[in-house]
Amino acid sequence: VTPVEPPFCTVCGKMFASRAGDNHTCEPCIKQPSFLGMVRACVSYDGIIRDAVPLLKYSGKLSLLKAFEPMMQKGFMDYFVDNHIDIVMPIPLHKKKVMQRGFNQAYLLARNLREKVGSIRDEQPTWQMDLQSLIRIKMTAPQTGFDIKERRKNLKNAFQVKDSKRIKNRSILLIDDVFTTGATANEAAKTLLKAGAERVDALVLART
């Protein structure tokens, strides 16, 4: 397992090939500004992680959460525990996808986060998890094999905010399993900001 370590992009969190120097904004993030404030990943999507994540998502190997959840908890403690957060929000799946798979892996990665952070800090976080305010209304095609333009087109208008009153002026942390081009998280952030969210960041298990 390869942890994501500095230097990395201050926006998208991608590790730089060179291990010298400081964190800075990468060229793609300068050229194509994101709707996300910042993205942080726990580990790199390679090696055993590249093998294990699909086993969770597509084969239902839920025992892998015993390894994945502590990674997410550490990532939160490293990057977000002292940030102002109102809502932690697992990126939703379309209801048909949930029925097919039986679960939303983003929720499973975050389900014990509040309790764990509370036990570490000896006080309950002020933020709450929200599973209702953002829904996925478009059954998108699998992103595998798409380039970044095709991914963005595939995800356009994929999300909808059900109640903007719960989102307005809130700082939101999205949770997901894998961040590749960022098309999914970026589209979700765009929808939330349009509904009045103040800021949207993302914590992901793994990043390519």
N, C-alpha and C positions, 0 to 999 in steps of 0.2 A: 504494500500500500504506500503510495506516494503522497504525503501531505502537501497541501498548497502552502508554499512559504514565500516570503519576499525574496527578490523584488517581483511585484505583480502590478497590473493595471489598477489604479485607484478607483476606476469606474467599474469595469466588467470583471475584475479579479483574475484575469488570465495571467498565469505565470510567464515571465519572459524567459526565452531560451538561455540568455546570458544570466549567470548567477551573480554577476557583479552589478553594482549600482543600487539606486534607491527606487522605491515605488514611484511611478509616474503614470500619466494617462497615455494609453496606447494610441497608435495612429488611427485604427478603425473607429475608436470612440471619439476622437477629435473630428474625424471626417463625417461620421454619422452619429450625432448625439442621441443618447438613449433616453427613454422616459423613466428609466430606473435611476435612482440616486446613486446607489452602489450595489454591487453584487459581490458576495463572498462565498467561496467554496471551501469545503472541508478537505477534500482529497482530489487527486487528479484522476480523470476517467481513463485509466489504463490498467494493464496487468490484471490482477485478481478482481479489481473493482469492475472492470469492463465485463468480466465473466459473471460476476455475482449480481449486479443490478438487474439484468434481464431475467435472471432466475427468480428474483423477487417479483418483478412486474408481470412476467408472462407464464411463470410456472408455479406461482403462489408459494414460494419457499419463504414463508414468513419468519422462520427461525433466523434468517439473515438480519432481521431487525435487531437482534441482540448485539450485533457488531455495528450496525449502521446508526442506531439511536445515540450511542455514546459519542460517535463522530459528530453528529448534528448538535448535540449538547455542548461539546467542546467548541465547535464553530460559533455557536451563539455566544458562549462565554468569552471567546477571544475577540469577537467583532461587534457584538450588538448589545451586550448586557448593560452597558452604561449609556446607550443611546435612548432617546425618547421614542418609545413605541406605544401606540394605542391598540393596535390590532395585529395579531399574527394570523396569517391567512394561507393555508395550503392551496396551491393552485388547483382549481376544480377540474374534474373530468366531465365529459358529457355523460348524462344519465345512462345512455345505452352502453357506454364504455364501462361504467361502474357495474352495470348488471352483468356484462360479459366477464369482467375481471374479478368481481366480487369485492373490490376494495379500491380506494384511492391511495396509492403509495405515498403521495405527498402528505396526506393526513397521518398515515401510520408513522412517518418519520418525525412528525411534530406532536403526536398525541400526548406524550409524557413530558414535553419540554417545560411547560409551566411548573409542573410539580417538581421536576428535577432542579430547575433554576431556583425555585423557592427553597428547596432543601439546602442548596449550596450557599445561598445568600442569607439563609435563616429568616426570610420574609417573602411573602408571596408577591410576584410581579404585579404591577398595576395594569398591564395589558391583558386582554382577553383573546381567546381564539374565536374566529368567526368563520363558520362554514356555510352561511346562508346568503350573505350580502352579494357575493360574486358568483355567477353561474356561467356555465359553458353552454351556449345555445346552438353551437355549430358543431356537427360531427365531422371533424377534420380528417383528412387522409393521413396515414402515417408519414412522418417527416423524413424517414430514412431515404437517402438518395437525393433529396431536394437540396438545391443550393440556397443561399440566404434569401434571394429575391423570391424564389418559389415558396420558401417557408413562410415568409411574411404574407404573401398572397393567400396561402393556404389558411392562415390564422386570422386574416382580416375579419373583423366583426364577429370573432368567435365567442367573445365574452359579453356579459350584460350585468349591470348592477341592479339588483332588485329594489333596494331602498337606499337612495342617495343620502338620506338623513343620517344613516349610520356610518357613512363614509366621509361626509363633508368635514374638512379641516382635520382629518385624522392622518397620523403617520402609520403606514402599513408596512409590515414585513411579510413578503411572500416566501413560501417554502416550496421547494421542488426537489426532485431527485437528481436530474442531470441538466446541466446548462451547456448547450452546444453553441448555436449561433445567438441564443437569447431571444429568438422570435416569440416563443410562447410567453415568457415572463414579461417581455417588452409590450406585447399586445395587452396582457392583463393590466400592466401598469398604466398604459395609455387609457384604458377603459376606466380605471379607478380615478386617475387624475381628472379625466373629463367629467366624472361624477362629483368632483370637488375635493378629492383627497389632497392633503398638503404635500405628502412625500411618499414615495414607494421605493423600498429597497428589497433585496432578495438574498436569502441564504439557501444554498443548494448543497446536496451531499457531494456531488462530483462535478468537475468541470473539464471539458476537453481542452 
